[in-house]
Amino acid sequence: MEPRSGCPINAAVEVLGDRWSLLVLRDVIFGDRRYFRALLTGSLEGIASNILADRLKRLIDAGILTRGTAARGQRARFSLTEAGIQTLPIIYALGNWGLDWSSGSAELRSRQQLMRDEGPAFIEELMDELRVRHLDAPPKPHDGPGAFERLSAAYEQTSPQGRA
C-alpha cells in the first residue's frame, strides 16, 4: 500500500485509522482470537462479516497480520507480524485516553488500568508474550504469572461472575 503522502502519521492512519482495524487488532492481541469465526462472534461491537473480511485483508496487505494456509476442512489462523505487535503501544495509548475521557464497565476498564499501573515494562512483557504466541519466539524467563495471566486476573476480579 502506497500512502497518499510521505507523512508518517498519514501512513499510520491509512493502515490503522478506521474504527474496525483497531478493534480487530484489539481482539487478536487481548482476546487471542485468531480465527475468522472467533473474531466475528467475539466482537463486543458486532462487526459484520463483510467488514471483518475487508479489514483482515487490509491488515494482511499492510503487513500487520499474516494468514496461515488452511488445509481442506480447516480454518485459517491469523497471526500478528512484528509490525502488528508494534501496534500494542498505540492501542495502549488509545486505551489510556479512553480511561481518562470516557466511561465504561469496570471489567472492561480493569485491564487498561492494570497496564497503566504497571507501566512501560508491562507493555514490553506483553509484546514479548505476543512474539511467543504469534512468531514462535522462545519465551523469556520471568518470575510469577505472565502479563496475559495478570490481565485475565484483573478482568476476573472485576467481572460479576468473578465477584460472585
C-alpha positions in Angstrom: 0.0 0.0 0.0 1.4 3.3 -1.1 0.4 6.2 1.3 -1.1 9.4 -0.1 1.8 11.4 1.2 5.2 10.8 2.8 3.9 11.9 6.2 4.5 9.0 8.7 1.3 10.0 10.6 -0.7 9.7 7.4 0.8 6.4 6.6 -0.2 5.0 10.0 -3.7 6.5 9.8 -4.2 4.9 6.4 -3.5 1.5 7.8 -4.9 1.8 11.4 -7.2 4.8 11.2 -10.6 3.2 10.9 -12.6 2.0 13.8 -12.7 -1.6 12.8 -9.0 -2.2 12.2 -8.0 -1.2 15.7 -10.8 -3.3 17.2 -9.8 -6.4 15.2 -6.2 -5.9 16.4 -7.5 -5.5 20.0 -9.4 -8.8 19.7 -6.3 -10.6 18.2 -4.0 -9.1 20.9 -6.1 -9.2 24.0 -8.7 -11.9 23.2 -6.3 -14.2 21.4 -8.9 -14.5 18.7 -7.1 -15.8 15.7 -9.8 -17.3 13.5 -12.4 -15.6 11.4 -15.4 -17.1 13.3 -13.9 -16.2 16.7 -13.3 -12.6 15.6 -16.8 -12.4 14.2 -18.7 -13.8 17.1 -16.4 -12.4 19.8 -16.6 -8.8 18.8 -18.4 -6.8 21.5 -19.2 -4.1 18.9 -20.9 -6.6 16.4 -18.7 -6.4 13.3 -20.4 -7.5 10.1 -18.7 -10.5 8.3 -18.0 -8.4 5.1 -16.4 -5.7 7.1 -14.3 -8.2 9.1 -13.2 -9.9 5.9 -12.2 -6.5 4.4 -10.3 -5.4 7.5 -8.4 -8.7 7.7 -7.4 -8.3 4.1 -6.2 -4.7 4.6 -4.2 -5.7 7.7 -2.6 -8.6 5.8 -1.8 -6.3 2.8 -0.3 -3.8 5.2 2.0 -6.4 6.8 0.3 -6.2 10.2 -1.2 -9.8 10.1 -0.4 -13.0 8.3 -2.9 -15.6 7.3 -1.9 -19.2 7.7 -2.7 -21.6 5.0 -5.6 -23.8 5.8 -5.8 -27.5 4.7 -9.0 -28.7 3.4 -11.7 -28.6 6.1 -9.5 -26.5 8.4 -9.8 -22.8 9.3 -7.0 -20.3 8.5 -5.3 -18.8 11.6 -4.3 -15.2 11.7 -1.1 -14.2 13.4 0.5 -10.8 14.2 3.7 -9.9 12.5 6.3 -7.8 14.3 4.7 -4.7 12.8 1.4 -5.9 14.3 3.0 -6.5 17.7 4.4 -2.9 17.5 0.8 -1.6 17.4 0.4 -2.5 21.0 1.8 0.8 22.4 -0.6 2.7 20.0 -3.6 0.7 21.3 -2.3 1.2 24.9 -2.1 4.9 24.3 -5.7 5.0 22.9 -6.9 3.0 25.9 -5.3 5.4 28.3 -7.1 8.2 26.6 -10.3 6.2 26.9 -9.7 5.7 30.6 -9.4 9.5 31.1 -12.1 10.7 28.8 -14.9 8.1 28.6 -16.9 5.8 30.8 -17.3 2.1 30.6 -17.8 -1.1 32.6 -15.4 -1.8 35.4 -14.4 -5.2 34.0 -13.5 -3.8 30.5 -11.6 -0.8 32.0 -9.7 -3.1 34.5 -7.2 -4.4 32.0 -6.3 -1.0 30.7 -6.0 0.3 34.3 -3.6 -2.6 35.1 -1.5 -1.8 32.0 -1.4 1.8 33.1 -0.5 1.0 36.7 2.3 -1.5 35.6 3.8 0.9 33.1 6.1 0.5 30.0 7.8 -2.6 31.3 4.5 -4.4 31.3 3.8 -3.4 27.7 7.2 -4.8 26.7 6.4 -8.0 28.6 3.0 -8.3 26.7 4.9 -7.7 23.4 7.3 -10.5 24.3 4.5 -12.8 25.1 2.8 -11.9 21.7 6.1 -12.8 20.0 5.9 -16.3 21.6 2.3 -16.8 20.6 2.5 -15.3 17.1 6.1 -15.5 15.9 7.2 -18.7 17.7 9.9 -16.8 19.6 11.4 -18.5 22.6 9.8 -17.4 25.9 11.7 -15.1 28.2 12.1 -16.3 31.7 10.2 -14.4 34.4 9.0 -14.8 38.0 5.4 -15.2 38.7 2.4 -15.1 36.4 2.9 -13.7 32.9 1.4 -10.5 31.6 -1.6 -12.1 30.0 -2.3 -14.1 33.1 -2.3 -10.9 35.1 -4.6 -9.2 32.6 -7.1 -12.1 32.9 -6.9 -12.0 36.7 -7.7 -8.2 36.7 -10.7 -8.8 34.5 -12.0 -11.8 36.5 -11.7 -9.8 39.8 -14.0 -7.1 38.4 -16.4 -9.2 36.4 -19.8 -10.0 38.0 -19.0 -13.8 37.7 -15.6 -13.3 39.3 -17.1 -11.4 42.3 -19.8 -14.0 42.9 
